[in-house]
Amino acid sequence: MSVNERIVSDFVNNEIEFVTTVPCKQLAGVIDQIEAEKSIYHIPANKEDEGMGLCAGAFMGGKRPAIIMQNTAIGVTINTLVTLTQFYRMPLPMLISYRGELGEPVACQVEMAVHTKALLDQLHIPTYHFHHEDDVNELDKILKHCFMSNKPVAILTDASFWKGY
């Protein structure tokens, strides 16, 4: 089973029925798998904070949501994370491509990488960093913890996890 298939399988096994995504080259394979999965309703979003609003609506409608996005948009999601997701104790798994580390070909991605973990820490959002393909074995436990605790969690997936930029 590929990493992309494993991620979607863990989503399905944890009864995630609604996923919103924002395009990302590193996440394209998992987004394609989400789109193909009949038990998951997939809505592409224009912006990450918009996607979080869609996830909140799905949660309030009785669905388990998740968002798939890039770390470069963490800044635009802070208000939504605090005043909506955290305030109303909504579980929200955030599968995040962690752009901007060594080997990053796009200079503007580097700046957000410097701040991503600090921002998530400041918001008290549990953060897990996947460096190696076998780190995906932790995803099921992370998802269970997210839904049990009614809190958002961030799963950062870097270029080494995805086998390059």
C-alpha positions in Angstrom: 0.0 0.0 0.0 1.4 3.4 -1.0 1.7 6.3 1.5 -1.2 8.0 -0.2 -3.4 4.9 0.0 -2.4 4.4 3.7 -3.4 8.0 4.6 -6.8 7.7 2.9 -7.3 4.2 4.5 -6.6 5.7 8.0 -9.0 8.6 7.2 -11.7 6.0 6.3 -11.0 3.8 9.3 -11.4 6.9 11.5 -14.7 7.7 9.9 -13.5 10.9 8.3 -16.3 11.7 5.8 -15.5 15.2 4.7 -12.1 16.5 3.4 -11.3 19.8 2.0 -8.0 20.4 0.1 -6.0 23.3 -1.2 -3.7 22.4 -4.2 -0.1 21.4 -3.4 2.3 19.5 -5.6 3.6 17.4 -2.7 0.0 16.5 -1.7 -1.3 15.8 -5.2 -1.2 12.0 -4.8 -3.1 11.9 -1.6 -5.6 14.5 -2.9 -6.2 12.2 -6.0 -6.8 9.3 -3.6 -9.2 11.4 -1.5 -11.1 12.3 -4.7 -11.4 8.6 -5.7 -12.6 7.5 -2.3 -16.4 7.1 -2.5 -17.0 7.3 1.3 -15.3 10.7 1.6 -17.0 13.9 0.4 -14.2 16.1 -1.1 -14.5 19.8 -1.6 -11.5 21.7 -3.0 -11.1 25.1 -1.3 -9.7 28.4 -2.6 -8.0 29.3 0.7 -7.1 27.4 3.8 -9.2 29.5 6.2 -12.2 29.0 3.8 -11.5 25.2 4.0 -11.5 25.3 7.8 -14.9 27.0 7.7 -16.2 24.2 5.4 -14.8 21.7 7.9 -16.6 23.5 10.8 -19.8 23.3 8.9 -19.3 19.6 8.2 -18.5 19.0 11.9 -21.6 20.9 13.0 -23.6 18.8 10.5 -22.4 15.6 12.2 -19.5 14.7 9.9 -15.8 14.1 10.8 -13.7 16.5 8.8 -10.1 16.9 7.8 -8.1 19.5 5.8 -5.1 19.0 3.5 -3.0 22.1 3.0 0.5 23.7 2.8 2.2 25.2 5.8 2.6 28.5 4.0 -1.0 29.3 4.8 -0.8 28.7 8.5 -0.7 32.5 8.9 -4.0 33.1 7.2 -5.7 30.4 9.3 -4.8 31.6 12.8 -8.1 33.6 13.4 -10.2 30.7 12.1 -8.2 28.1 14.2 -8.6 30.1 17.4 -12.1 31.7 17.2 -13.8 28.8 15.5 -12.0 25.5 15.7 -10.5 25.8 19.1 -13.2 27.9 20.7 -15.9 25.4 19.8 -13.7 22.4 20.5 -13.8 21.0 17.0 -11.5 18.1 16.1 -9.6 18.9 12.9 -6.8 16.8 11.5 -4.7 19.0 9.4 -2.4 17.1 7.0 0.1 19.8 6.0 2.9 19.7 3.5 5.9 21.3 5.3 7.5 23.4 2.6 10.7 25.5 3.0 13.3 23.2 4.4 16.7 22.3 2.9 16.4 21.7 -0.8 13.3 23.9 -1.2 13.4 25.4 -4.7 10.9 28.2 -4.0 12.5 31.0 -1.9 9.2 32.4 -0.5 8.4 29.0 1.0 11.4 29.2 3.3 10.2 32.1 5.4 7.0 30.3 6.5 8.9 27.2 7.4 10.9 29.3 9.9 7.6 30.2 11.7 5.3 27.2 11.2 6.1 25.2 14.3 6.4 28.2 16.5 2.9 29.4 15.4 1.3 26.0 16.0 3.1 25.8 19.4 1.8 29.2 20.3 -1.7 28.1 19.5 -1.2 24.9 21.6 -1.9 22.7 18.6 -0.3 19.3 18.9 2.1 18.9 16.0 3.6 15.7 14.6 6.3 15.9 12.0 6.6 13.1 9.4 10.1 12.8 8.0 10.2 9.1 6.9 7.7 7.1 5.0 7.1 4.7 7.9 6.1 7.7 10.1 2.7 7.2 8.4 2.2 4.3 10.8 1.5 6.9 13.6 -1.4 8.5 11.6 -4.1 6.2 12.9 -3.2 7.0 16.6 -3.0 10.7 15.8 -6.4 10.7 14.3 -7.9 8.8 17.2 -6.4 11.3 19.6 -7.7 14.2 17.6 -11.3 13.0 17.7 -11.1 11.8 21.3 -9.8 15.1 22.6 -11.9 17.4 20.3 -8.8 19.4 19.3 -7.1 20.2 16.0 -3.8 18.5 15.3 -1.2 19.3 12.7 0.6 16.6 10.8 3.6 18.1 9.0 4.8 16.1 6.1 8.2 17.3 4.7 9.9 16.7 1.4 11.8 13.7 2.7 8.5 12.1 3.6 7.2 12.7 0.1 10.5 11.7 -1.5 11.5 15.2 -2.7 10.2 18.5 -3.9 
